Amino acid sequence: MESSGSMKLTPTTPAFLSSLLPNPKPHSILIPSYSAFKPKPLKTLTLTTPNNTPCIPKSYSADVSSSAVTNTTAASSPRNLRSRLQNGDTLYGLFLLSFSPTLAEIAGLAGYDFVVVDMEHGHGGISDALPCLHALAATGTAAILRVPESSATWAKKALDLGPQGIMFPMIDSAESAIDAVSFCRFPPAGIRGSAHSVVRASGYGIDEGYLGSYQEELLIMCQVESVEGVKNVGEISAVDGVDCIQMGPLDLSASMGYLWDPGNRKVRQLMREAEAKILKSRSGGGVGVGTYLSGFAMPHDGPGDLKSRGYHMVSGAVDVGLFRSAAVEDVKKFRLSLIDEDHDSEEEEGKDADEKYWSE
């Protein structure tokens, strides 16, 4: 055995070939030992930003929330929804019920500040929501997950995907709001199940600072959409950890006995009472203090109206509704064009007949 980590073998020539080879001489074959193939340690690769500061992976909940349309101001804008609200911004969003990653990507590229992936009324669940979050992250658009019900199980699975916000439906009391917040926090502050080292929210464990930053980056939204909820909305908005109250005019109108009539005078009056209670939590507190108002734009209550009344988050449409309206209008135009063509053809035929008659 050679000291260099190799061994030398000296093969012999078979007897029947010895007479055929002129002066056969022994020769050596050098065979490297295993130690010669021992891999060398890999060099550590450190990524840096343009200003030469280390690039540390962040959690998905800290994705840049400004869209492609507003990228020119991204350098000066806060990075997540909570920060943008605290900065005094008014945000405009879309509800996604189709669970189409393509439509999610289009929404992000179109310029929405956030997209709510709706697992309450949409057909999809966690597995369907994930590709939509991938698409939104690719466009730098904030994702909010609306869970089907306010439960620890749904909250845990939704939060592990790493959205910037979570929306709990049908919050009717301060107690239910306290429970919702506890679903979002790890013990001892809450009861959220912990698998942070392997889930998407922490970059699958790459973001070592996730546990120290997740509370600051997550927007917790509670929906108030019943008479009981409006009655207790002041106490709900005062719960520590509740960042935003999402008003639900459709369910509120139903709970009042006016199904599908959110424009009813009594419904609008109750909405104003709820808004006043929520805004009271912000009065005198300045920017970044208190609970924010979020709501749906309606035919009788447009985005501008909501903003003028103190709403900082406005959802203007639903993807399914946008496509439905566009599809219906497209078919309508086509059918009208056929009617116009038939009418023109009749006029042409009449004209040809007259010309033929007079030419004779």
C-alpha positions in Angstrom: 0.0 0.0 0.0 1.4 3.4 -1.0 1.6 6.2 1.5 0.1 8.5 -1.0 -3.3 6.9 -0.5 -3.0 4.5 -3.4 -2.0 0.8 -3.8 0.2 -0.7 -6.6 -0.8 -4.0 -8.3 1.7 -6.0 -10.4 -0.2 -8.3 -12.7 1.5 -11.4 -14.2 1.3 -12.6 -17.8 -0.6 -15.9 -18.4 1.7 -18.8 -19.3 0.2 -19.4 -22.7 0.9 -15.8 -23.7 4.5 -15.7 -22.4 5.9 -17.4 -25.6 4.1 -15.0 -27.8 5.3 -11.7 -26.1 8.9 -10.5 -26.6 10.6 -10.2 -23.3 7.5 -9.6 -21.3 8.1 -7.3 -18.4 5.9 -6.7 -15.3 4.0 -3.4 -15.2 2.2 -1.6 -12.5 -1.4 -0.2 -12.3 -2.0 2.6 -9.8 -5.4 2.3 -8.2 -6.5 5.3 -6.0 -7.8 4.5 -2.6 -11.2 5.7 -1.2 -9.4 8.5 0.6 -8.4 10.0 -2.7 -12.1 10.6 -3.4 -13.0 12.2 -0.1 -15.1 15.3 -1.0 -13.8 18.7 -0.1 -16.0 21.0 2.1 -18.3 23.3 0.1 -17.6 26.9 0.3 -20.3 29.0 2.0 -22.2 31.2 -0.5 -23.4 34.5 1.0 -25.9 36.5 -1.1 -25.9 40.2 -0.8 -28.2 43.0 -1.8 -27.0 45.9 -4.1 -25.7 47.8 -1.0 -23.6 44.8 0.0 -25.7 43.9 3.0 -26.3 40.1 3.7 -29.5 38.8 2.1 -31.3 36.9 4.8 -34.4 34.8 3.7 -37.6 36.3 5.1 -40.9 34.5 5.7 -43.5 34.5 3.0 -45.7 36.8 5.1 -43.2 39.6 4.5 -43.6 39.5 0.7 -43.6 43.0 -0.9 -47.3 43.9 -1.1 -47.0 46.6 -3.7 -48.1 45.5 -7.2 -46.4 45.8 -10.5 -48.4 49.0 -11.2 -47.0 50.7 -8.0 -43.5 49.3 -8.2 -42.2 52.8 -8.7 -43.0 53.6 -5.1 -42.0 50.3 -3.6 -38.7 51.6 -2.3 -40.5 54.1 -0.1 -43.6 52.0 0.8 -43.8 49.7 3.8 -43.5 46.0 2.9 -46.6 44.3 4.4 -50.2 45.1 4.9 -50.0 45.9 8.6 -47.1 48.4 7.9 -49.0 50.0 5.0 -52.1 50.5 7.1 -50.0 51.9 9.9 -48.5 54.3 7.4 -52.0 55.6 6.6 -52.4 53.9 3.2 -55.8 53.0 1.7 -55.6 49.6 0.1 -57.7 48.1 -2.7 -58.3 44.4 -3.2 -60.1 41.6 -4.9 -61.8 38.4 -3.6 -60.7 35.2 -5.4 -63.4 32.5 -5.4 -62.3 30.6 -8.5 -59.0 29.4 -6.9 -57.4 30.0 -10.3 -53.7 30.7 -10.1 -53.9 32.4 -13.5 -56.6 34.8 -12.3 -54.6 35.4 -9.1 -51.6 36.2 -11.1 -53.5 38.6 -13.4 -55.0 40.3 -10.3 -51.6 40.9 -8.9 -50.2 42.2 -12.2 -53.3 44.4 -12.6 -52.3 46.3 -9.5 -54.5 45.2 -6.6 -52.9 45.8 -3.2 -54.2 42.5 -1.8 -56.2 39.4 -2.9 -58.4 37.5 -0.5 -58.4 33.8 -1.3 -61.8 32.8 -0.1 -62.1 29.4 1.4 -65.4 30.2 3.0 -67.5 30.6 -0.2 -65.0 29.4 -2.8 -64.9 25.7 -3.6 -61.2 25.2 -2.7 -59.3 24.3 0.5 -55.7 24.5 1.6 -54.3 22.5 -1.3 -56.1 24.7 -3.8 -55.1 27.9 -2.1 -51.4 27.2 -2.2 -50.9 27.6 -6.0 -52.8 30.9 -5.7 -50.4 32.1 -3.0 -47.5 31.1 -5.3 -48.9 33.1 -8.1 -49.5 36.2 -5.9 -46.0 36.0 -4.4 -44.6 36.0 -7.9 -46.3 39.4 -8.5 -45.4 40.8 -5.1 -49.1 41.0 -4.1 -50.2 40.4 -0.5 -52.4 37.3 0.0 -55.2 37.1 2.7 -56.8 33.8 3.5 -60.5 33.7 4.5 -61.1 30.5 6.5 -64.4 28.7 6.3 -65.0 28.9 10.0 -63.3 30.4 13.1 -61.5 27.4 14.4 -58.0 26.5 15.6 -57.7 23.8 12.9 -58.5 26.0 10.0 -56.4 28.9 11.3 -53.4 26.6 11.8 -53.5 25.1 8.3 -54.1 28.6 6.7 -51.3 30.3 8.7 -48.8 27.6 7.9 -49.1 28.6 4.2 -47.7 32.0 5.1 -50.4 34.6 4.0 -50.0 38.2 5.1 -53.5 38.2 6.5 -56.2 35.9 7.8 -59.9 36.7 7.9 -62.3 35.0 10.4 -66.0 35.0 9.4 -69.0 35.5 11.7 -67.3 37.1 14.7 -70.2 38.1 17.0 -68.6 38.8 20.3 -65.4 39.8 22.1 -65.0 36.3 23.3 -65.0 34.9 19.7 -62.5 37.6 18.7 -60.2 36.6 21.6 -60.4 33.0 20.4 -59.6 34.0 16.9 -56.5 35.9 18.0 -55.4 32.9 20.1 -55.6 30.7 17.0 -52.9 32.9 15.4 -50.4 32.9 18.2 -48.0 30.3 19.5 -48.1 29.3 23.2 -48.1 30.8 25.7 -49.7 33.7 24.0 -52.1 31.4 22.1 -52.9 27.9 21.0 -51.6 27.7 17.5 -49.9 24.4 16.7 -46.2 24.7 16.0 -44.5 23.2 13.0 -42.7 26.4 12.1 -39.5 24.8 11.2 -41.0 23.0 8.1 -43.9 25.0 6.8 -44.0 27.7 4.1 -44.7 30.5 6.5 -41.1 30.4 7.7 -39.6 29.6 4.3 -39.6 25.9 5.3 -37.4 26.8 8.3 -34.9 28.9 6.3 -36.2 32.1 8.0 -34.7 31.6 11.5 -36.3 34.9 12.7 -39.9 33.8 11.9 -40.9 33.3 15.6 -39.7 36.7 16.5 -41.5 38.5 13.6 -44.7 36.6 12.7 -47.0 38.6 15.0 -45.8 41.9 13.6 -46.3 40.8 10.0 -49.7 39.1 10.3 -52.9 41.0 9.7 -55.8 39.6 11.8 -59.2 40.4 10.4 -62.5 39.7 12.1 -65.8 39.8 10.1 -68.8 41.5 11.6 -71.8 40.5 9.6 -74.8 40.1 12.0 -77.0 42.1 14.2 -75.3 40.5 17.3 -71.9 41.4 15.8 -72.8 45.0 15.3 -74.1 45.2 18.8 -70.7 44.0 20.2 -68.5 45.6 17.5 -67.0 48.1 20.0 -65.8 45.4 22.3 -64.6 43.3 19.3 -62.5 46.1 17.9 -60.9 46.6 21.3 -59.6 43.1 21.5 -55.8 43.0 21.6 -54.5 41.5 18.3 -57.6 42.4 16.2 -56.2 44.6 13.5 -59.1 45.1 11.2 -62.9 44.7 11.2 -64.3 43.5 7.9 -67.9 44.6 7.5 -70.3 42.1 5.8 -73.3 44.0 4.4 -74.9 41.0 2.6 -75.0 38.7 5.7 -75.9 41.7 7.8 -78.9 42.4 5.6 -79.9 38.7 5.8 -79.7 38.6 9.6 -82.0 41.7 9.7 -84.6 40.0 7.5 -83.6 41.8 4.3 -82.0 39.0 2.3 -80.0 40.3 -0.7 -81.0 43.9 0.1 -77.9 45.6 1.6 -79.0 48.9 0.3 -82.1 48.9 2.5 -82.3 52.0 4.6 -82.3 50.1 7.9 -79.3 48.0 6.9 -77.3 51.1 5.9 -78.2 52.8 9.2 -76.9 49.8 11.2 -73.8 49.8 9.1 -73.1 53.4 10.0 -73.6 52.6 13.7 -71.0 49.8 13.4 -68.6 52.1 11.5 -68.8 54.8 14.1 -68.0 52.4 16.9 -65.0 51.1 15.1 -63.7 54.5 14.2 -64.1 55.6 17.8 -61.2 53.2 18.6 -59.0 55.3 16.3 -60.1 58.7 17.4 -57.3 60.8 18.9 -54.9 57.9 18.4 -53.3 59.1 15.2 -51.9 57.0 12.4 -51.3 53.4 13.2 -53.5 53.3 16.3 -56.7 51.4 16.7 -58.6 49.0 14.5 -59.0 49.5 10.8 -62.2 49.4 8.8 -62.5 47.0 5.8 -65.4 46.5 3.6 -67.0 45.5 0.2 -67.9 48.1 -2.4 -71.5 47.8 -3.4 -73.5 49.3 -6.3 -75.1 51.8 -3.8 -71.8 52.2 -1.9 -68.7 52.6 -4.1 -65.0 52.5 -3.1 -64.9 56.3 -2.9 -67.8 56.3 -0.5 -66.2 53.8 1.7 -62.9 55.7 1.7 -64.6 58.9 2.6 -66.2 57.2 5.7 -62.8 56.0 7.0 -62.3 52.6 5.4 -58.7 51.7 4.9 -59.2 48.4 3.1 -61.7 48.2 0.2 -62.6 45.1 -1.9 -64.1 46.2 -5.2 -65.0 43.0 -6.8 -65.0 39.2 -6.9 -63.1 37.4 -9.7 -66.1 35.2 -10.5 -68.3 38.3 -10.7 -65.9 40.1 -13.0 -65.7 37.2 -15.4 -69.4 36.6 -15.3 -70.1 40.3 -16.2 -67.5 40.2 -18.9 -68.8 36.9 -20.3 -72.4 38.1 -20.3 -71.5 41.3 -22.0 -69.4 39.5 -24.6 -72.3 37.2 -25.5 -74.7 40.1 -25.6 -72.6 42.1 -28.0 -72.3 39.0 -30.3 -76.0 38.4 -30.4 -76.7 42.1 -31.0 -74.2 42.1 -33.8 -76.1 39.2 -35.4 -79.3 41.2 -35.2 -77.6 44.2 -36.7 -76.1 42.1 -39.5 -79.5 40.6 -40.3 -81.0 44.0 -40.4 -78.3 45.3 -42.7 -78.7 42.2 -44.9 -82.4 42.9 -45.3 -81.7 46.5 -46.2 -79.2 45.4 -48.8 -81.5 42.8 -50.2 -84.3 45.4 -50.5 -81.9 47.8 -52.2 -80.7 45.1 -54.7 -84.3 44.3 -55.5 -85.2 47.9 -56.1 -82.2 48.4 -58.3 -82.9 45.2 -60.3 -86.5 46.2 -60.8 -85.6 49.7 -62.1 -82.9 48.4 -64.3 -85.4 46.3 -66.2 
